[in-house]
Structure formats: C-alpha cells, structure tokens
Amino acid sequence: MNAAPRTSAPHTSAQARVRRAEAELAAAQLHLEHSARPWRERVVAHRAESIMLAGFATGMALALLPTRWWGRIGAVFGTVTAAAARSLLTPAVIGAAVTKMRAKTSAASDSDAH
C-alpha cells in the first residue's frame, strides 16, 4: 500500500501562524478595551465612591466573618503566594509585567511631550 501524495492546502509557515495569532490577539485586545471602556469611565467618574464602598465592604467582612475564616483565608493566600514564589515562571511573568508597565508610561510621557 503506497501512500498517496498529499493534495491538501500547502502548510503554512510558522511565521504566518505567528502573524495570524498576533493579529487575532490584537483584535481580541481591541474588543476587550472597547467593551471595558464604559466600565472604566464609570469607575473613574465615581472613584471616591468606589473607594469608600470597597472600604465599607472590607470593614463589614472584617466585622462579620469569624476569626477562623480569616485564618483559613490567610493560609490559602500564603500557600498560593509560596507556590508562585517557587515557580519558574514567576520571573518571566514579573519581567513581562514590568516591561509592559514601562512601555505604557513611556508612551504616555511621549504623548504628553508632543
């Protein structure tokens, strides 16, 4: 049994797949920014109220939840934090986040200068 030659569409190169994935990512990011804009504007317009509401909710949680629950929450938080600190991906994620923040601040300062 001889294998018949493939007559399907030609294979796309890795660069073409990367470009297509980057284009899809950019489109998804643009869509997310567009859909989040009304929420962001609402939060910015009511920043003081949001901070006060968050403080009130936190105070109520501290007052009403038993101490044992806070101990469990702290234990879970500590366990997750320790696992993240031991992860090999942590330096890469932090580096990417810092780079993105620096790019945003430099872009903002460049636009302010012009």
C-alpha positions in Angstrom: 0.0 0.0 0.0 1.6 3.2 -1.2 0.7 6.4 0.4 -0.9 8.8 -2.0 0.8 12.2 -2.2 -0.9 14.9 -0.2 -3.0 17.3 -2.3 -4.3 19.3 0.6 -3.6 23.0 1.0 0.1 23.9 1.5 1.4 24.0 5.0 1.5 27.5 6.5 4.9 28.6 7.8 5.5 29.2 11.5 5.9 32.9 10.8 2.4 33.0 9.1 0.9 31.2 12.0 2.5 33.6 14.5 1.4 36.7 12.5 -2.2 35.3 12.4 -2.1 34.6 16.1 -0.8 38.1 16.8 -3.5 39.6 14.7 -6.2 37.6 16.5 -4.7 38.7 19.8 -4.6 42.3 18.8 -8.3 42.1 17.6 -9.3 40.4 20.9 -7.4 43.1 22.9 -9.1 45.9 21.0 -12.5 44.3 21.5 -11.8 43.9 25.2 -10.7 47.5 25.5 -13.8 48.7 23.6 -16.2 46.6 25.8 -14.4 47.7 29.1 -14.4 51.4 28.2 -17.9 52.2 29.7 -17.0 50.4 33.0 -13.6 52.2 33.2 -15.3 55.5 32.6 -17.9 54.8 35.3 -15.2 53.8 37.8 -13.1 56.9 37.0 -16.1 59.1 37.3 -17.0 57.6 40.7 -13.6 56.9 42.1 -14.2 58.3 45.6 -17.5 56.4 45.9 -15.8 53.2 44.7 -13.0 53.5 47.3 -15.5 54.3 50.1 -17.7 51.3 49.1 -14.7 49.0 49.0 -13.6 50.2 52.4 -17.1 49.7 53.8 -17.4 46.2 52.4 -14.0 45.3 53.8 -14.9 46.6 57.2 -18.2 44.7 57.2 -16.3 41.5 56.2 -13.8 42.0 59.0 -16.5 42.6 61.5 -18.9 39.8 60.5 -16.7 36.9 59.4 -15.3 34.7 62.2 -11.6 34.8 63.0 -11.3 31.1 61.9 -12.3 32.1 58.4 -9.7 34.8 58.2 -7.1 32.3 59.4 -8.1 29.9 56.6 -8.1 32.8 54.0 -4.6 33.8 55.2 -3.4 30.2 55.0 -4.7 29.8 51.4 -3.2 33.1 50.4 0.2 32.2 52.0 0.2 28.8 50.2 -0.6 30.3 46.8 2.0 33.0 47.3 4.7 30.5 48.3 3.8 28.3 45.3 4.1 31.3 43.0 7.4 32.4 44.5 8.8 28.9 43.9 7.5 28.7 40.3 10.0 29.0 37.5 7.5 31.2 35.6 7.4 33.9 38.2 10.5 35.9 37.0 9.2 35.7 33.4 5.7 36.9 34.4 7.1 39.8 36.5 9.5 40.8 33.8 6.7 40.9 31.2 4.5 42.9 33.5 7.3 45.4 34.3 8.2 45.8 30.6 4.5 46.4 29.7 4.1 49.0 32.5 7.3 50.8 31.4 6.1 50.8 27.8 2.8 52.3 28.8 4.5 55.0 31.0 7.0 55.9 28.3 4.2 56.0 25.6 2.2 58.3 27.9 5.1 60.6 28.6 5.9 60.7 24.8 2.4 61.7 24.0 2.4 64.4 26.7 5.6 65.8 25.3 4.2 66.3 21.8 
